[in-house]
Amino acid sequence: MSTRKIAITVDESLLKKADNLVKSKRFINRSRLMQEALRDKLKEIEKEQFIKECEKFDPEFEKKLAEEGFSVGIAEWTEY
């Protein structure tokens, strides 16, 4: 995985907390901490988006659609 160096501005209190995590050897350096924090936040956002999309489904309709497929004989299924 390639990486790029960027500059960010961070609130002083957040930076102190980050440095304490590095000092306690929870992370090897600030960069690793920021990478993991960003990765976790992006995963959280993706999960929220996925949940919102899933909430659009109508369980009754999905059940009927699934049962419709079972009512057709396997010989009639489209081959992919």
HTML snippet that shows the backbone in 3Dmol.js (N, CA, C, O; Angstrom):
<script src="https://3Dmol.org/build/3Dmol-min.js"></script>
<div id="view" style="width:600px;height:400px;position:relative"></div>
<script>
const pdb = `
ATOM      1  N   MET A   1       0.852  -1.169   0.000  1.00  0.00           N
ATOM      2  CA  MET A   1       0.000   0.000   0.000  1.00  0.00           C
ATOM      3  C   MET A   1       0.898   1.232   0.000  1.00  0.00           C
ATOM      4  O   MET A   1       1.793   1.360   0.836  1.00  0.00           O
ATOM      5  N   SER A   2       0.652   2.130  -0.939  1.00  0.00           N
ATOM      6  CA  SER A   2       1.450   3.345  -0.967  1.00  0.00           C
ATOM      7  C   SER A   2       0.879   4.367   0.010  1.00  0.00           C
ATOM      8  O   SER A   2      -0.317   4.360   0.302  1.00  0.00           O
ATOM      9  N   THR A   3       1.726   5.225   0.498  1.00  0.00           N
ATOM     10  CA  THR A   3       1.301   6.249   1.441  1.00  0.00           C
ATOM     11  C   THR A   3       1.750   7.607   0.937  1.00  0.00           C
ATOM     12  O   THR A   3       2.681   7.718   0.140  1.00  0.00           O
ATOM     13  N   ARG A   4       1.070   8.634   1.418  1.00  0.00           N
ATOM     14  CA  ARG A   4       1.433  10.009   1.083  1.00  0.00           C
ATOM     15  C   ARG A   4       1.496  10.821   2.364  1.00  0.00           C
ATOM     16  O   ARG A   4       0.736  10.595   3.306  1.00  0.00           O
ATOM     17  N   LYS A   5       2.394  11.746   2.375  1.00  0.00           N
ATOM     18  CA  LYS A   5       2.538  12.625   3.527  1.00  0.00           C
ATOM     19  C   LYS A   5       1.599  13.815   3.339  1.00  0.00           C
ATOM     20  O   LYS A   5       1.535  14.406   2.261  1.00  0.00           O
ATOM     21  N   ILE A   6       0.872  14.156   4.406  1.00  0.00           N
ATOM     22  CA  ILE A   6      -0.022  15.308   4.379  1.00  0.00           C
ATOM     23  C   ILE A   6       0.204  16.132   5.642  1.00  0.00           C
ATOM     24  O   ILE A   6       0.797  15.658   6.611  1.00  0.00           O
ATOM     25  N   ALA A   7      -0.269  17.349   5.616  1.00  0.00           N
ATOM     26  CA  ALA A   7      -0.215  18.184   6.818  1.00  0.00           C
ATOM     27  C   ALA A   7      -1.644  18.376   7.303  1.00  0.00           C
ATOM     28  O   ALA A   7      -2.549  18.632   6.509  1.00  0.00           O
ATOM     29  N   ILE A   8      -1.842  18.250   8.614  1.00  0.00           N
ATOM     30  CA  ILE A   8      -3.168  18.460   9.187  1.00  0.00           C
ATOM     31  C   ILE A   8      -3.057  19.396  10.381  1.00  0.00           C
ATOM     32  O   ILE A   8      -1.998  19.534  10.994  1.00  0.00           O
ATOM     33  N   THR A   9      -4.163  20.025  10.689  1.00  0.00           N
ATOM     34  CA  THR A   9      -4.240  20.873  11.868  1.00  0.00           C
ATOM     35  C   THR A   9      -5.090  20.147  12.897  1.00  0.00           C
ATOM     36  O   THR A   9      -6.201  19.706  12.601  1.00  0.00           O
ATOM     37  N   VAL A  10      -4.560  20.028  14.106  1.00  0.00           N
ATOM     38  CA  VAL A  10      -5.234  19.261  15.147  1.00  0.00           C
ATOM     39  C   VAL A  10      -5.343  20.117  16.404  1.00  0.00           C
ATOM     40  O   VAL A  10      -4.413  20.840  16.760  1.00  0.00           O
ATOM     41  N   ASP A  11      -6.470  20.026  17.057  1.00  0.00           N
ATOM     42  CA  ASP A  11      -6.680  20.706  18.328  1.00  0.00           C
ATOM     43  C   ASP A  11      -5.604  20.264  19.323  1.00  0.00           C
ATOM     44  O   ASP A  11      -5.254  19.086  19.392  1.00  0.00           O
ATOM     45  N   GLU A  12      -5.097  21.205  20.073  1.00  0.00           N
ATOM     46  CA  GLU A  12      -4.006  20.928  21.012  1.00  0.00           C
ATOM     47  C   GLU A  12      -4.334  19.797  21.985  1.00  0.00           C
ATOM     48  O   GLU A  12      -3.482  18.952  22.262  1.00  0.00           O
ATOM     49  N   SER A  13      -5.563  19.774  22.505  1.00  0.00           N
ATOM     50  CA  SER A  13      -5.915  18.727  23.480  1.00  0.00           C
ATOM     51  C   SER A  13      -5.954  17.348  22.815  1.00  0.00           C
ATOM     52  O   SER A  13      -5.586  16.351  23.437  1.00  0.00           O
ATOM     53  N   LEU A  14      -6.391  17.287  21.569  1.00  0.00           N
ATOM     54  CA  LEU A  14      -6.376  16.003  20.852  1.00  0.00           C
ATOM     55  C   LEU A  14      -4.949  15.542  20.604  1.00  0.00           C
ATOM     56  O   LEU A  14      -4.641  14.356  20.726  1.00  0.00           O
ATOM     57  N   LEU A  15      -4.088  16.478  20.260  1.00  0.00           N
ATOM     58  CA  LEU A  15      -2.691  16.131  20.002  1.00  0.00           C
ATOM     59  C   LEU A  15      -2.022  15.599  21.270  1.00  0.00           C
ATOM     60  O   LEU A  15      -1.240  14.650  21.206  1.00  0.00           O
ATOM     61  N   LYS A  16      -2.319  16.192  22.398  1.00  0.00           N
ATOM     62  CA  LYS A  16      -1.751  15.709  23.668  1.00  0.00           C
ATOM     63  C   LYS A  16      -2.213  14.282  23.956  1.00  0.00           C
ATOM     64  O   LYS A  16      -1.424  13.434  24.373  1.00  0.00           O
ATOM     65  N   LYS A  17      -3.489  14.032  23.728  1.00  0.00           N
ATOM     66  CA  LYS A  17      -4.012  12.669  23.939  1.00  0.00           C
ATOM     67  C   LYS A  17      -3.346  11.685  22.981  1.00  0.00           C
ATOM     68  O   LYS A  17      -2.991  10.572  23.368  1.00  0.00           O
ATOM     69  N   ALA A  18      -3.181  12.104  21.735  1.00  0.00           N
ATOM     70  CA  ALA A  18      -2.521  11.242  20.746  1.00  0.00           C
ATOM     71  C   ALA A  18      -1.089  10.953  21.171  1.00  0.00           C
ATOM     72  O   ALA A  18      -0.638   9.808  21.121  1.00  0.00           O
ATOM     73  N   ASP A  19      -0.380  11.988  21.586  1.00  0.00           N
ATOM     74  CA  ASP A  19       1.012  11.798  22.019  1.00  0.00           C
ATOM     75  C   ASP A  19       1.110  10.876  23.236  1.00  0.00           C
ATOM     76  O   ASP A  19       2.052  10.091  23.355  1.00  0.00           O
ATOM     77  N   ASN A  20       0.143  10.976  24.125  1.00  0.00           N
ATOM     78  CA  ASN A  20       0.145  10.069  25.283  1.00  0.00           C
ATOM     79  C   ASN A  20      -0.039   8.621  24.844  1.00  0.00           C
ATOM     80  O   ASN A  20       0.561   7.717  25.426  1.00  0.00           O
ATOM     81  N   LEU A  21      -0.864   8.392  23.825  1.00  0.00           N
ATOM     82  CA  LEU A  21      -1.037   7.028  23.317  1.00  0.00           C
ATOM     83  C   LEU A  21       0.246   6.515  22.672  1.00  0.00           C
ATOM     84  O   LEU A  21       0.580   5.337  22.798  1.00  0.00           O
ATOM     85  N   VAL A  22       0.957   7.390  21.989  1.00  0.00           N
ATOM     86  CA  VAL A  22       2.237   6.996  21.390  1.00  0.00           C
ATOM     87  C   VAL A  22       3.262   6.732  22.490  1.00  0.00           C
ATOM     88  O   VAL A  22       3.997   5.746  22.427  1.00  0.00           O
ATOM     89  N   LYS A  23       3.317   7.598  23.490  1.00  0.00           N
ATOM     90  CA  LYS A  23       4.270   7.418  24.599  1.00  0.00           C
ATOM     91  C   LYS A  23       4.012   6.107  25.348  1.00  0.00           C
ATOM     92  O   LYS A  23       4.947   5.442  25.796  1.00  0.00           O
ATOM     93  N   SER A  24       2.730   5.746  25.477  1.00  0.00           N
ATOM     94  CA  SER A  24       2.403   4.506  26.181  1.00  0.00           C
ATOM     95  C   SER A  24       2.560   3.282  25.284  1.00  0.00           C
ATOM     96  O   SER A  24       2.235   2.160  25.675  1.00  0.00           O
ATOM     97  N   LYS A  25       3.061   3.519  24.079  1.00  0.00           N
ATOM     98  CA  LYS A  25       3.338   2.463  23.097  1.00  0.00           C
ATOM     99  C   LYS A  25       2.075   1.765  22.583  1.00  0.00           C
ATOM    100  O   LYS A  25       2.133   0.633  22.103  1.00  0.00           O
ATOM    101  N   ARG A  26       0.955   2.442  22.688  1.00  0.00           N
ATOM    102  CA  ARG A  26      -0.288   1.910  22.103  1.00  0.00           C
ATOM    103  C   ARG A  26      -0.215   1.979  20.572  1.00  0.00           C
ATOM    104  O   ARG A  26      -0.777   1.139  19.868  1.00  0.00           O
ATOM    105  N   PHE A  27       0.496   3.009  20.077  1.00  0.00           N
ATOM    106  CA  PHE A  27       0.757   3.176  18.642  1.00  0.00           C
ATOM    107  C   PHE A  27       2.240   3.456  18.470  1.00  0.00           C
ATOM    108  O   PHE A  27       2.879   4.027  19.354  1.00  0.00           O
ATOM    109  N   ILE A  28       2.780   3.053  17.335  1.00  0.00           N
ATOM    110  CA  ILE A  28       4.233   3.240  17.153  1.00  0.00           C
ATOM    111  C   ILE A  28       4.592   4.694  16.873  1.00  0.00           C
ATOM    112  O   ILE A  28       5.710   5.125  17.158  1.00  0.00           O
ATOM    113  N   ASN A  29       3.650   5.451  16.315  1.00  0.00           N
ATOM    114  CA  ASN A  29       3.890   6.870  16.057  1.00  0.00           C
ATOM    115  C   ASN A  29       2.566   7.570  15.763  1.00  0.00           C
ATOM    116  O   ASN A  29       1.519   6.931  15.664  1.00  0.00           O
ATOM    117  N   ARG A  30       2.630   8.894  15.624  1.00  0.00           N
ATOM    118  CA  ARG A  30       1.426   9.674  15.345  1.00  0.00           C
ATOM    119  C   ARG A  30       0.780   9.259  14.032  1.00  0.00           C
ATOM    120  O   ARG A  30      -0.443   9.163  13.930  1.00  0.00           O
ATOM    121  N   SER A  31       1.609   9.018  13.038  1.00  0.00           N
ATOM    122  CA  SER A  31       1.076   8.652  11.719  1.00  0.00           C
ATOM    123  C   SER A  31       0.220   7.400  11.791  1.00  0.00           C
ATOM    124  O   SER A  31      -0.869   7.344  11.219  1.00  0.00           O
ATOM    125  N   ARG A  32       0.723   6.390  12.501  1.00  0.00           N
ATOM    126  CA  ARG A  32      -0.029   5.138  12.606  1.00  0.00           C
ATOM    127  C   ARG A  32      -1.351   5.370  13.332  1.00  0.00           C
ATOM    128  O   ARG A  32      -2.384   4.825  12.941  1.00  0.00           O
ATOM    129  N   LEU A  33      -1.314   6.175  14.381  1.00  0.00           N
ATOM    130  CA  LEU A  33      -2.533   6.509  15.125  1.00  0.00           C
ATOM    131  C   LEU A  33      -3.543   7.190  14.204  1.00  0.00           C
ATOM    132  O   LEU A  33      -4.718   6.824  14.188  1.00  0.00           O
ATOM    133  N   MET A  34      -3.090   8.168  13.446  1.00  0.00           N
ATOM    134  CA  MET A  34      -3.998   8.900  12.552  1.00  0.00           C
ATOM    135  C   MET A  34      -4.541   7.997  11.449  1.00  0.00           C
ATOM    136  O   MET A  34      -5.714   8.094  11.088  1.00  0.00           O
ATOM    137  N   GLN A  35      -3.700   7.125  10.915  1.00  0.00           N
ATOM    138  CA  GLN A  35      -4.153   6.195   9.877  1.00  0.00           C
ATOM    139  C   GLN A  35      -5.258   5.288  10.410  1.00  0.00           C
ATOM    140  O   GLN A  35      -6.290   5.104   9.765  1.00  0.00           O
ATOM    141  N   GLU A  36      -5.029   4.727  11.591  1.00  0.00           N
ATOM    142  CA  GLU A  36      -6.023   3.815  12.165  1.00  0.00           C
ATOM    143  C   GLU A  36      -7.308   4.551  12.535  1.00  0.00           C
ATOM    144  O   GLU A  36      -8.405   4.025  12.343  1.00  0.00           O
ATOM    145  N   ALA A  37      -7.173   5.768  13.067  1.00  0.00           N
ATOM    146  CA  ALA A  37      -8.359   6.555  13.428  1.00  0.00           C
ATOM    147  C   ALA A  37      -9.167   6.896  12.176  1.00  0.00           C
ATOM    148  O   ALA A  37     -10.394   6.799  12.183  1.00  0.00           O
ATOM    149  N   LEU A  38      -8.489   7.291  11.116  1.00  0.00           N
ATOM    150  CA  LEU A  38      -9.172   7.625   9.867  1.00  0.00           C
ATOM    151  C   LEU A  38      -9.830   6.391   9.257  1.00  0.00           C
ATOM    152  O   LEU A  38     -10.965   6.456   8.784  1.00  0.00           O
ATOM    153  N   ARG A  39      -9.113   5.264   9.268  1.00  0.00           N
ATOM    154  CA  ARG A  39      -9.680   4.020   8.728  1.00  0.00           C
ATOM    155  C   ARG A  39     -10.935   3.616   9.508  1.00  0.00           C
ATOM    156  O   ARG A  39     -11.945   3.241   8.912  1.00  0.00           O
ATOM    157  N   ASP A  40     -10.868   3.694  10.831  1.00  0.00           N
ATOM    158  CA  ASP A  40     -12.016   3.336  11.667  1.00  0.00           C
ATOM    159  C   ASP A  40     -13.205   4.258  11.409  1.00  0.00           C
ATOM    160  O   ASP A  40     -14.345   3.800  11.326  1.00  0.00           O
ATOM    161  N   LYS A  41     -12.938   5.556  11.281  1.00  0.00           N
ATOM    162  CA  LYS A  41     -14.028   6.515  11.041  1.00  0.00           C
ATOM    163  C   LYS A  41     -14.661   6.269   9.677  1.00  0.00           C
ATOM    164  O   LYS A  41     -15.884   6.332   9.547  1.00  0.00           O
ATOM    165  N   LEU A  42     -13.858   5.994   8.668  1.00  0.00           N
ATOM    166  CA  LEU A  42     -14.402   5.723   7.334  1.00  0.00           C
ATOM    167  C   LEU A  42     -15.239   4.442   7.322  1.00  0.00           C
ATOM    168  O   LEU A  42     -16.275   4.386   6.659  1.00  0.00           O
ATOM    169  N   LYS A  43     -14.796   3.418   8.051  1.00  0.00           N
ATOM    170  CA  LYS A  43     -15.578   2.184   8.165  1.00  0.00           C
ATOM    171  C   LYS A  43     -16.922   2.459   8.835  1.00  0.00           C
ATOM    172  O   LYS A  43     -17.955   1.934   8.420  1.00  0.00           O
ATOM    173  N   GLU A  44     -16.893   3.290   9.877  1.00  0.00           N
ATOM    174  CA  GLU A  44     -18.115   3.650  10.599  1.00  0.00           C
ATOM    175  C   GLU A  44     -19.097   4.370   9.668  1.00  0.00           C
ATOM    176  O   GLU A  44     -20.296   4.090   9.690  1.00  0.00           O
ATOM    177  N   ILE A  45     -18.591   5.288   8.859  1.00  0.00           N
ATOM    178  CA  ILE A  45     -19.442   6.022   7.917  1.00  0.00           C
ATOM    179  C   ILE A  45     -20.024   5.071   6.877  1.00  0.00           C
ATOM    180  O   ILE A  45     -21.210   5.155   6.557  1.00  0.00           O
ATOM    181  N   GLU A  46     -19.201   4.165   6.344  1.00  0.00           N
ATOM    182  CA  GLU A  46     -19.678   3.187   5.365  1.00  0.00           C
ATOM    183  C   GLU A  46     -20.766   2.298   5.972  1.00  0.00           C
ATOM    184  O   GLU A  46     -21.760   1.992   5.314  1.00  0.00           O
ATOM    185  N   LYS A  47     -20.578   1.890   7.212  1.00  0.00           N
ATOM    186  CA  LYS A  47     -21.559   1.049   7.893  1.00  0.00           C
ATOM    187  C   LYS A  47     -22.881   1.800   8.057  1.00  0.00           C
ATOM    188  O   LYS A  47     -23.952   1.234   7.837  1.00  0.00           O
ATOM    189  N   GLU A  48     -22.801   3.077   8.445  1.00  0.00           N
ATOM    190  CA  GLU A  48     -24.007   3.898   8.588  1.00  0.00           C
ATOM    191  C   GLU A  48     -24.745   4.013   7.260  1.00  0.00           C
ATOM    192  O   GLU A  48     -25.972   3.927   7.217  1.00  0.00           O
ATOM    193  N   GLN A  49     -23.993   4.208   6.174  1.00  0.00           N
ATOM    194  CA  GLN A  49     -24.606   4.306   4.851  1.00  0.00           C
ATOM    195  C   GLN A  49     -25.264   2.987   4.457  1.00  0.00           C
ATOM    196  O   GLN A  49     -26.353   2.978   3.882  1.00  0.00           O
ATOM    197  N   PHE A  50     -24.601   1.875   4.767  1.00  0.00           N
ATOM    198  CA  PHE A  50     -25.151   0.555   4.462  1.00  0.00           C
ATOM    199  C   PHE A  50     -26.456   0.326   5.224  1.00  0.00           C
ATOM    200  O   PHE A  50     -27.433  -0.175   4.666  1.00  0.00           O
ATOM    201  N   ILE A  51     -26.459   0.700   6.501  1.00  0.00           N
ATOM    202  CA  ILE A  51     -27.665   0.540   7.327  1.00  0.00           C
ATOM    203  C   ILE A  51     -28.809   1.370   6.766  1.00  0.00           C
ATOM    204  O   ILE A  51     -29.945   0.899   6.709  1.00  0.00           O
ATOM    205  N   LYS A  52     -28.521   2.607   6.349  1.00  0.00           N
ATOM    206  CA  LYS A  52     -29.560   3.459   5.766  1.00  0.00           C
ATOM    207  C   LYS A  52     -30.139   2.828   4.506  1.00  0.00           C
ATOM    208  O   LYS A  52     -31.348   2.889   4.280  1.00  0.00           O
ATOM    209  N   GLU A  53     -29.288   2.225   3.688  1.00  0.00           N
ATOM    210  CA  GLU A  53     -29.765   1.567   2.468  1.00  0.00           C
ATOM    211  C   GLU A  53     -30.614   0.341   2.819  1.00  0.00           C
ATOM    212  O   GLU A  53     -31.641   0.093   2.187  1.00  0.00           O
ATOM    213  N   CYS A  54     -30.192  -0.412   3.809  1.00  0.00           N
ATOM    214  CA  CYS A  54     -30.941  -1.603   4.214  1.00  0.00           C
ATOM    215  C   CYS A  54     -32.306  -1.238   4.785  1.00  0.00           C
ATOM    216  O   CYS A  54     -33.270  -1.990   4.638  1.00  0.00           O
ATOM    217  N   GLU A  55     -32.384  -0.082   5.435  1.00  0.00           N
ATOM    218  CA  GLU A  55     -33.666   0.347   6.005  1.00  0.00           C
ATOM    219  C   GLU A  55     -34.702   0.632   4.921  1.00  0.00           C
ATOM    220  O   GLU A  55     -35.897   0.682   5.208  1.00  0.00           O
ATOM    221  N   LYS A  56     -34.258   0.818   3.686  1.00  0.00           N
ATOM    222  CA  LYS A  56     -35.172   1.092   2.575  1.00  0.00           C
ATOM    223  C   LYS A  56     -35.906  -0.170   2.123  1.00  0.00           C
ATOM    224  O   LYS A  56     -36.940  -0.086   1.460  1.00  0.00           O
ATOM    225  N   PHE A  57     -35.375  -1.333   2.480  1.00  0.00           N
ATOM    226  CA  PHE A  57     -35.995  -2.586   2.069  1.00  0.00           C
ATOM    227  C   PHE A  57     -37.306  -2.816   2.811  1.00  0.00           C
ATOM    228  O   PHE A  57     -37.457  -2.458   3.979  1.00  0.00           O
ATOM    229  N   ASP A  58     -38.235  -3.415   2.107  1.00  0.00           N
ATOM    230  CA  ASP A  58     -39.518  -3.805   2.693  1.00  0.00           C
ATOM    231  C   ASP A  58     -39.445  -5.309   2.938  1.00  0.00           C
ATOM    232  O   ASP A  58     -39.446  -6.085   1.982  1.00  0.00           O
ATOM    233  N   PRO A  59     -39.382  -5.739   4.203  1.00  0.00           N
ATOM    234  CA  PRO A  59     -39.216  -7.167   4.505  1.00  0.00           C
ATOM    235  C   PRO A  59     -40.292  -8.050   3.874  1.00  0.00           C
ATOM    236  O   PRO A  59     -39.993  -9.148   3.404  1.00  0.00           O
ATOM    237  N   GLU A  60     -41.522  -7.587   3.862  1.00  0.00           N
ATOM    238  CA  GLU A  60     -42.610  -8.391   3.280  1.00  0.00           C
ATOM    239  C   GLU A  60     -42.403  -8.571   1.783  1.00  0.00           C
ATOM    240  O   GLU A  60     -42.562  -9.671   1.253  1.00  0.00           O
ATOM    241  N   PHE A  61     -42.049  -7.489   1.109  1.00  0.00           N
ATOM    242  CA  PHE A  61     -41.806  -7.571  -0.330  1.00  0.00           C
ATOM    243  C   PHE A  61     -40.631  -8.498  -0.628  1.00  0.00           C
ATOM    244  O   PHE A  61     -40.701  -9.315  -1.546  1.00  0.00           O
ATOM    245  N   GLU A  62     -39.551  -8.373   0.143  1.00  0.00           N
ATOM    246  CA  GLU A  62     -38.368  -9.213  -0.065  1.00  0.00           C
ATOM    247  C   GLU A  62     -38.706 -10.688   0.157  1.00  0.00           C
ATOM    248  O   GLU A  62     -38.225 -11.555  -0.573  1.00  0.00           O
ATOM    249  N   LYS A  63     -39.527 -10.966   1.159  1.00  0.00           N
ATOM    250  CA  LYS A  63     -39.928 -12.346   1.435  1.00  0.00           C
ATOM    251  C   LYS A  63     -40.739 -12.901   0.278  1.00  0.00           C
ATOM    252  O   LYS A  63     -40.505 -14.024  -0.168  1.00  0.00           O
ATOM    253  N   LYS A  64     -41.695 -12.116  -0.211  1.00  0.00           N
ATOM    254  CA  LYS A  64     -42.515 -12.561  -1.344  1.00  0.00           C
ATOM    255  C   LYS A  64     -41.666 -12.803  -2.585  1.00  0.00           C
ATOM    256  O   LYS A  64     -41.863 -13.778  -3.311  1.00  0.00           O
ATOM    257  N   LEU A  65     -40.726 -11.906  -2.814  1.00  0.00           N
ATOM    258  CA  LEU A  65     -39.840 -12.047  -3.961  1.00  0.00           C
ATOM    259  C   LEU A  65     -39.012 -13.327  -3.859  1.00  0.00           C
ATOM    260  O   LEU A  65     -38.845 -14.040  -4.848  1.00  0.00           O
ATOM    261  N   ALA A  66     -38.499 -13.617  -2.674  1.00  0.00           N
ATOM    262  CA  ALA A  66     -37.706 -14.827  -2.469  1.00  0.00           C
ATOM    263  C   ALA A  66     -38.561 -16.072  -2.653  1.00  0.00           C
ATOM    264  O   ALA A  66     -38.129 -17.047  -3.268  1.00  0.00           O
ATOM    265  N   GLU A  67     -39.770 -16.033  -2.118  1.00  0.00           N
ATOM    266  CA  GLU A  67     -40.658 -17.195  -2.231  1.00  0.00           C
ATOM    267  C   GLU A  67     -41.101 -17.412  -3.663  1.00  0.00           C
ATOM    268  O   GLU A  67     -41.342 -18.548  -4.073  1.00  0.00           O
ATOM    269  N   GLU A  68     -41.212 -16.346  -4.422  1.00  0.00           N
ATOM    270  CA  GLU A  68     -41.572 -16.445  -5.831  1.00  0.00           C
ATOM    271  C   GLU A  68     -40.539 -17.276  -6.579  1.00  0.00           C
ATOM    272  O   GLU A  68     -40.885 -18.105  -7.421  1.00  0.00           O
ATOM    273  N   GLY A  69     -39.278 -17.047  -6.265  1.00  0.00           N
ATOM    274  CA  GLY A  69     -38.207 -17.790  -6.921  1.00  0.00           C
ATOM    275  C   GLY A  69     -38.260 -19.270  -6.611  1.00  0.00           C
ATOM    276  O   GLY A  69     -37.908 -20.090  -7.459  1.00  0.00           O
ATOM    277  N   PHE A  70     -38.697 -19.633  -5.404  1.00  0.00           N
ATOM    278  CA  PHE A  70     -38.779 -21.039  -5.023  1.00  0.00           C
ATOM    279  C   PHE A  70     -39.967 -21.733  -5.664  1.00  0.00           C
ATOM    280  O   PHE A  70     -39.975 -22.957  -5.795  1.00  0.00           O
ATOM    281  N   SER A  71     -40.970 -20.965  -6.063  1.00  0.00           N
ATOM    282  CA  SER A  71     -42.155 -21.592  -6.646  1.00  0.00           C
ATOM    283  C   SER A  71     -41.907 -22.056  -8.081  1.00  0.00           C
ATOM    284  O   SER A  71     -42.652 -22.886  -8.603  1.00  0.00           O
ATOM    285  N   VAL A  72     -40.874 -21.528  -8.711  1.00  0.00           N
ATOM    286  CA  VAL A  72     -40.526 -21.933 -10.070  1.00  0.00           C
ATOM    287  C   VAL A  72     -39.578 -23.122  -9.984  1.00  0.00           C
ATOM    288  O   VAL A  72     -38.659 -23.137  -9.165  1.00  0.00           O
ATOM    289  N   GLY A  73     -39.808 -24.112 -10.830  1.00  0.00           N
ATOM    290  CA  GLY A  73     -38.932 -25.283 -10.823  1.00  0.00           C
ATOM    291  C   GLY A  73     -37.525 -24.907 -11.218  1.00  0.00           C
ATOM    292  O   GLY A  73     -37.311 -23.960 -11.975  1.00  0.00           O
ATOM    293  N   ILE A  74     -36.557 -25.660 -10.698  1.00  0.00           N
ATOM    294  CA  ILE A  74     -35.148 -25.336 -10.963  1.00  0.00           C
ATOM    295  C   ILE A  74     -34.838 -25.403 -12.455  1.00  0.00           C
ATOM    296  O   ILE A  74     -33.953 -24.690 -12.928  1.00  0.00           O
ATOM    297  N   ALA A  75     -35.537 -26.230 -13.190  1.00  0.00           N
ATOM    298  CA  ALA A  75     -35.304 -26.324 -14.627  1.00  0.00           C
ATOM    299  C   ALA A  75     -35.650 -25.027 -15.345  1.00  0.00           C
ATOM    300  O   ALA A  75     -35.144 -24.764 -16.436  1.00  0.00           O
ATOM    301  N   GLU A  76     -36.521 -24.211 -14.730  1.00  0.00           N
ATOM    302  CA  GLU A  76     -36.935 -22.960 -15.350  1.00  0.00           C
ATOM    303  C   GLU A  76     -36.033 -21.794 -14.966  1.00  0.00           C
ATOM    304  O   GLU A  76     -36.212 -20.695 -15.490  1.00  0.00           O
ATOM    305  N   TRP A  77     -35.082 -21.993 -14.080  1.00  0.00           N
ATOM    306  CA  TRP A  77     -34.210 -20.907 -13.649  1.00  0.00           C
ATOM    307  C   TRP A  77     -33.289 -20.489 -14.801  1.00  0.00           C
ATOM    308  O   TRP A  77     -32.864 -21.329 -15.594  1.00  0.00           O
ATOM    309  N   THR A  78     -32.994 -19.241 -14.885  1.00  0.00           N
ATOM    310  CA  THR A  78     -32.094 -18.720 -15.905  1.00  0.00           C
ATOM    311  C   THR A  78     -30.674 -19.164 -15.569  1.00  0.00           C
ATOM    312  O   THR A  78     -30.240 -19.080 -14.420  1.00  0.00           O
ATOM    313  N   GLU A  79     -29.960 -19.634 -16.582  1.00  0.00           N
ATOM    314  CA  GLU A  79     -28.587 -20.052 -16.365  1.00  0.00           C
ATOM    315  C   GLU A  79     -27.660 -18.869 -16.583  1.00  0.00           C
ATOM    316  O   GLU A  79     -27.796 -18.132 -17.560  1.00  0.00           O
ATOM    317  N   TYR A  80     -26.725 -18.697 -15.673  1.00  0.00           N
ATOM    318  CA  TYR A  80     -25.779 -17.578 -15.783  1.00  0.00           C
ATOM    319  C   TYR A  80     -24.413 -18.075 -16.124  1.00  0.00           C
ATOM    320  O   TYR A  80     -23.483 -17.280 -16.258  1.00  0.00           O
TER     321      TYR A  80
END
`;
const viewer = $3Dmol.createViewer("view");
viewer.addModel(pdb, "pdb");
viewer.setStyle({}, {cartoon: {color: "spectrum"}});
viewer.zoomTo();
viewer.render();
</script>
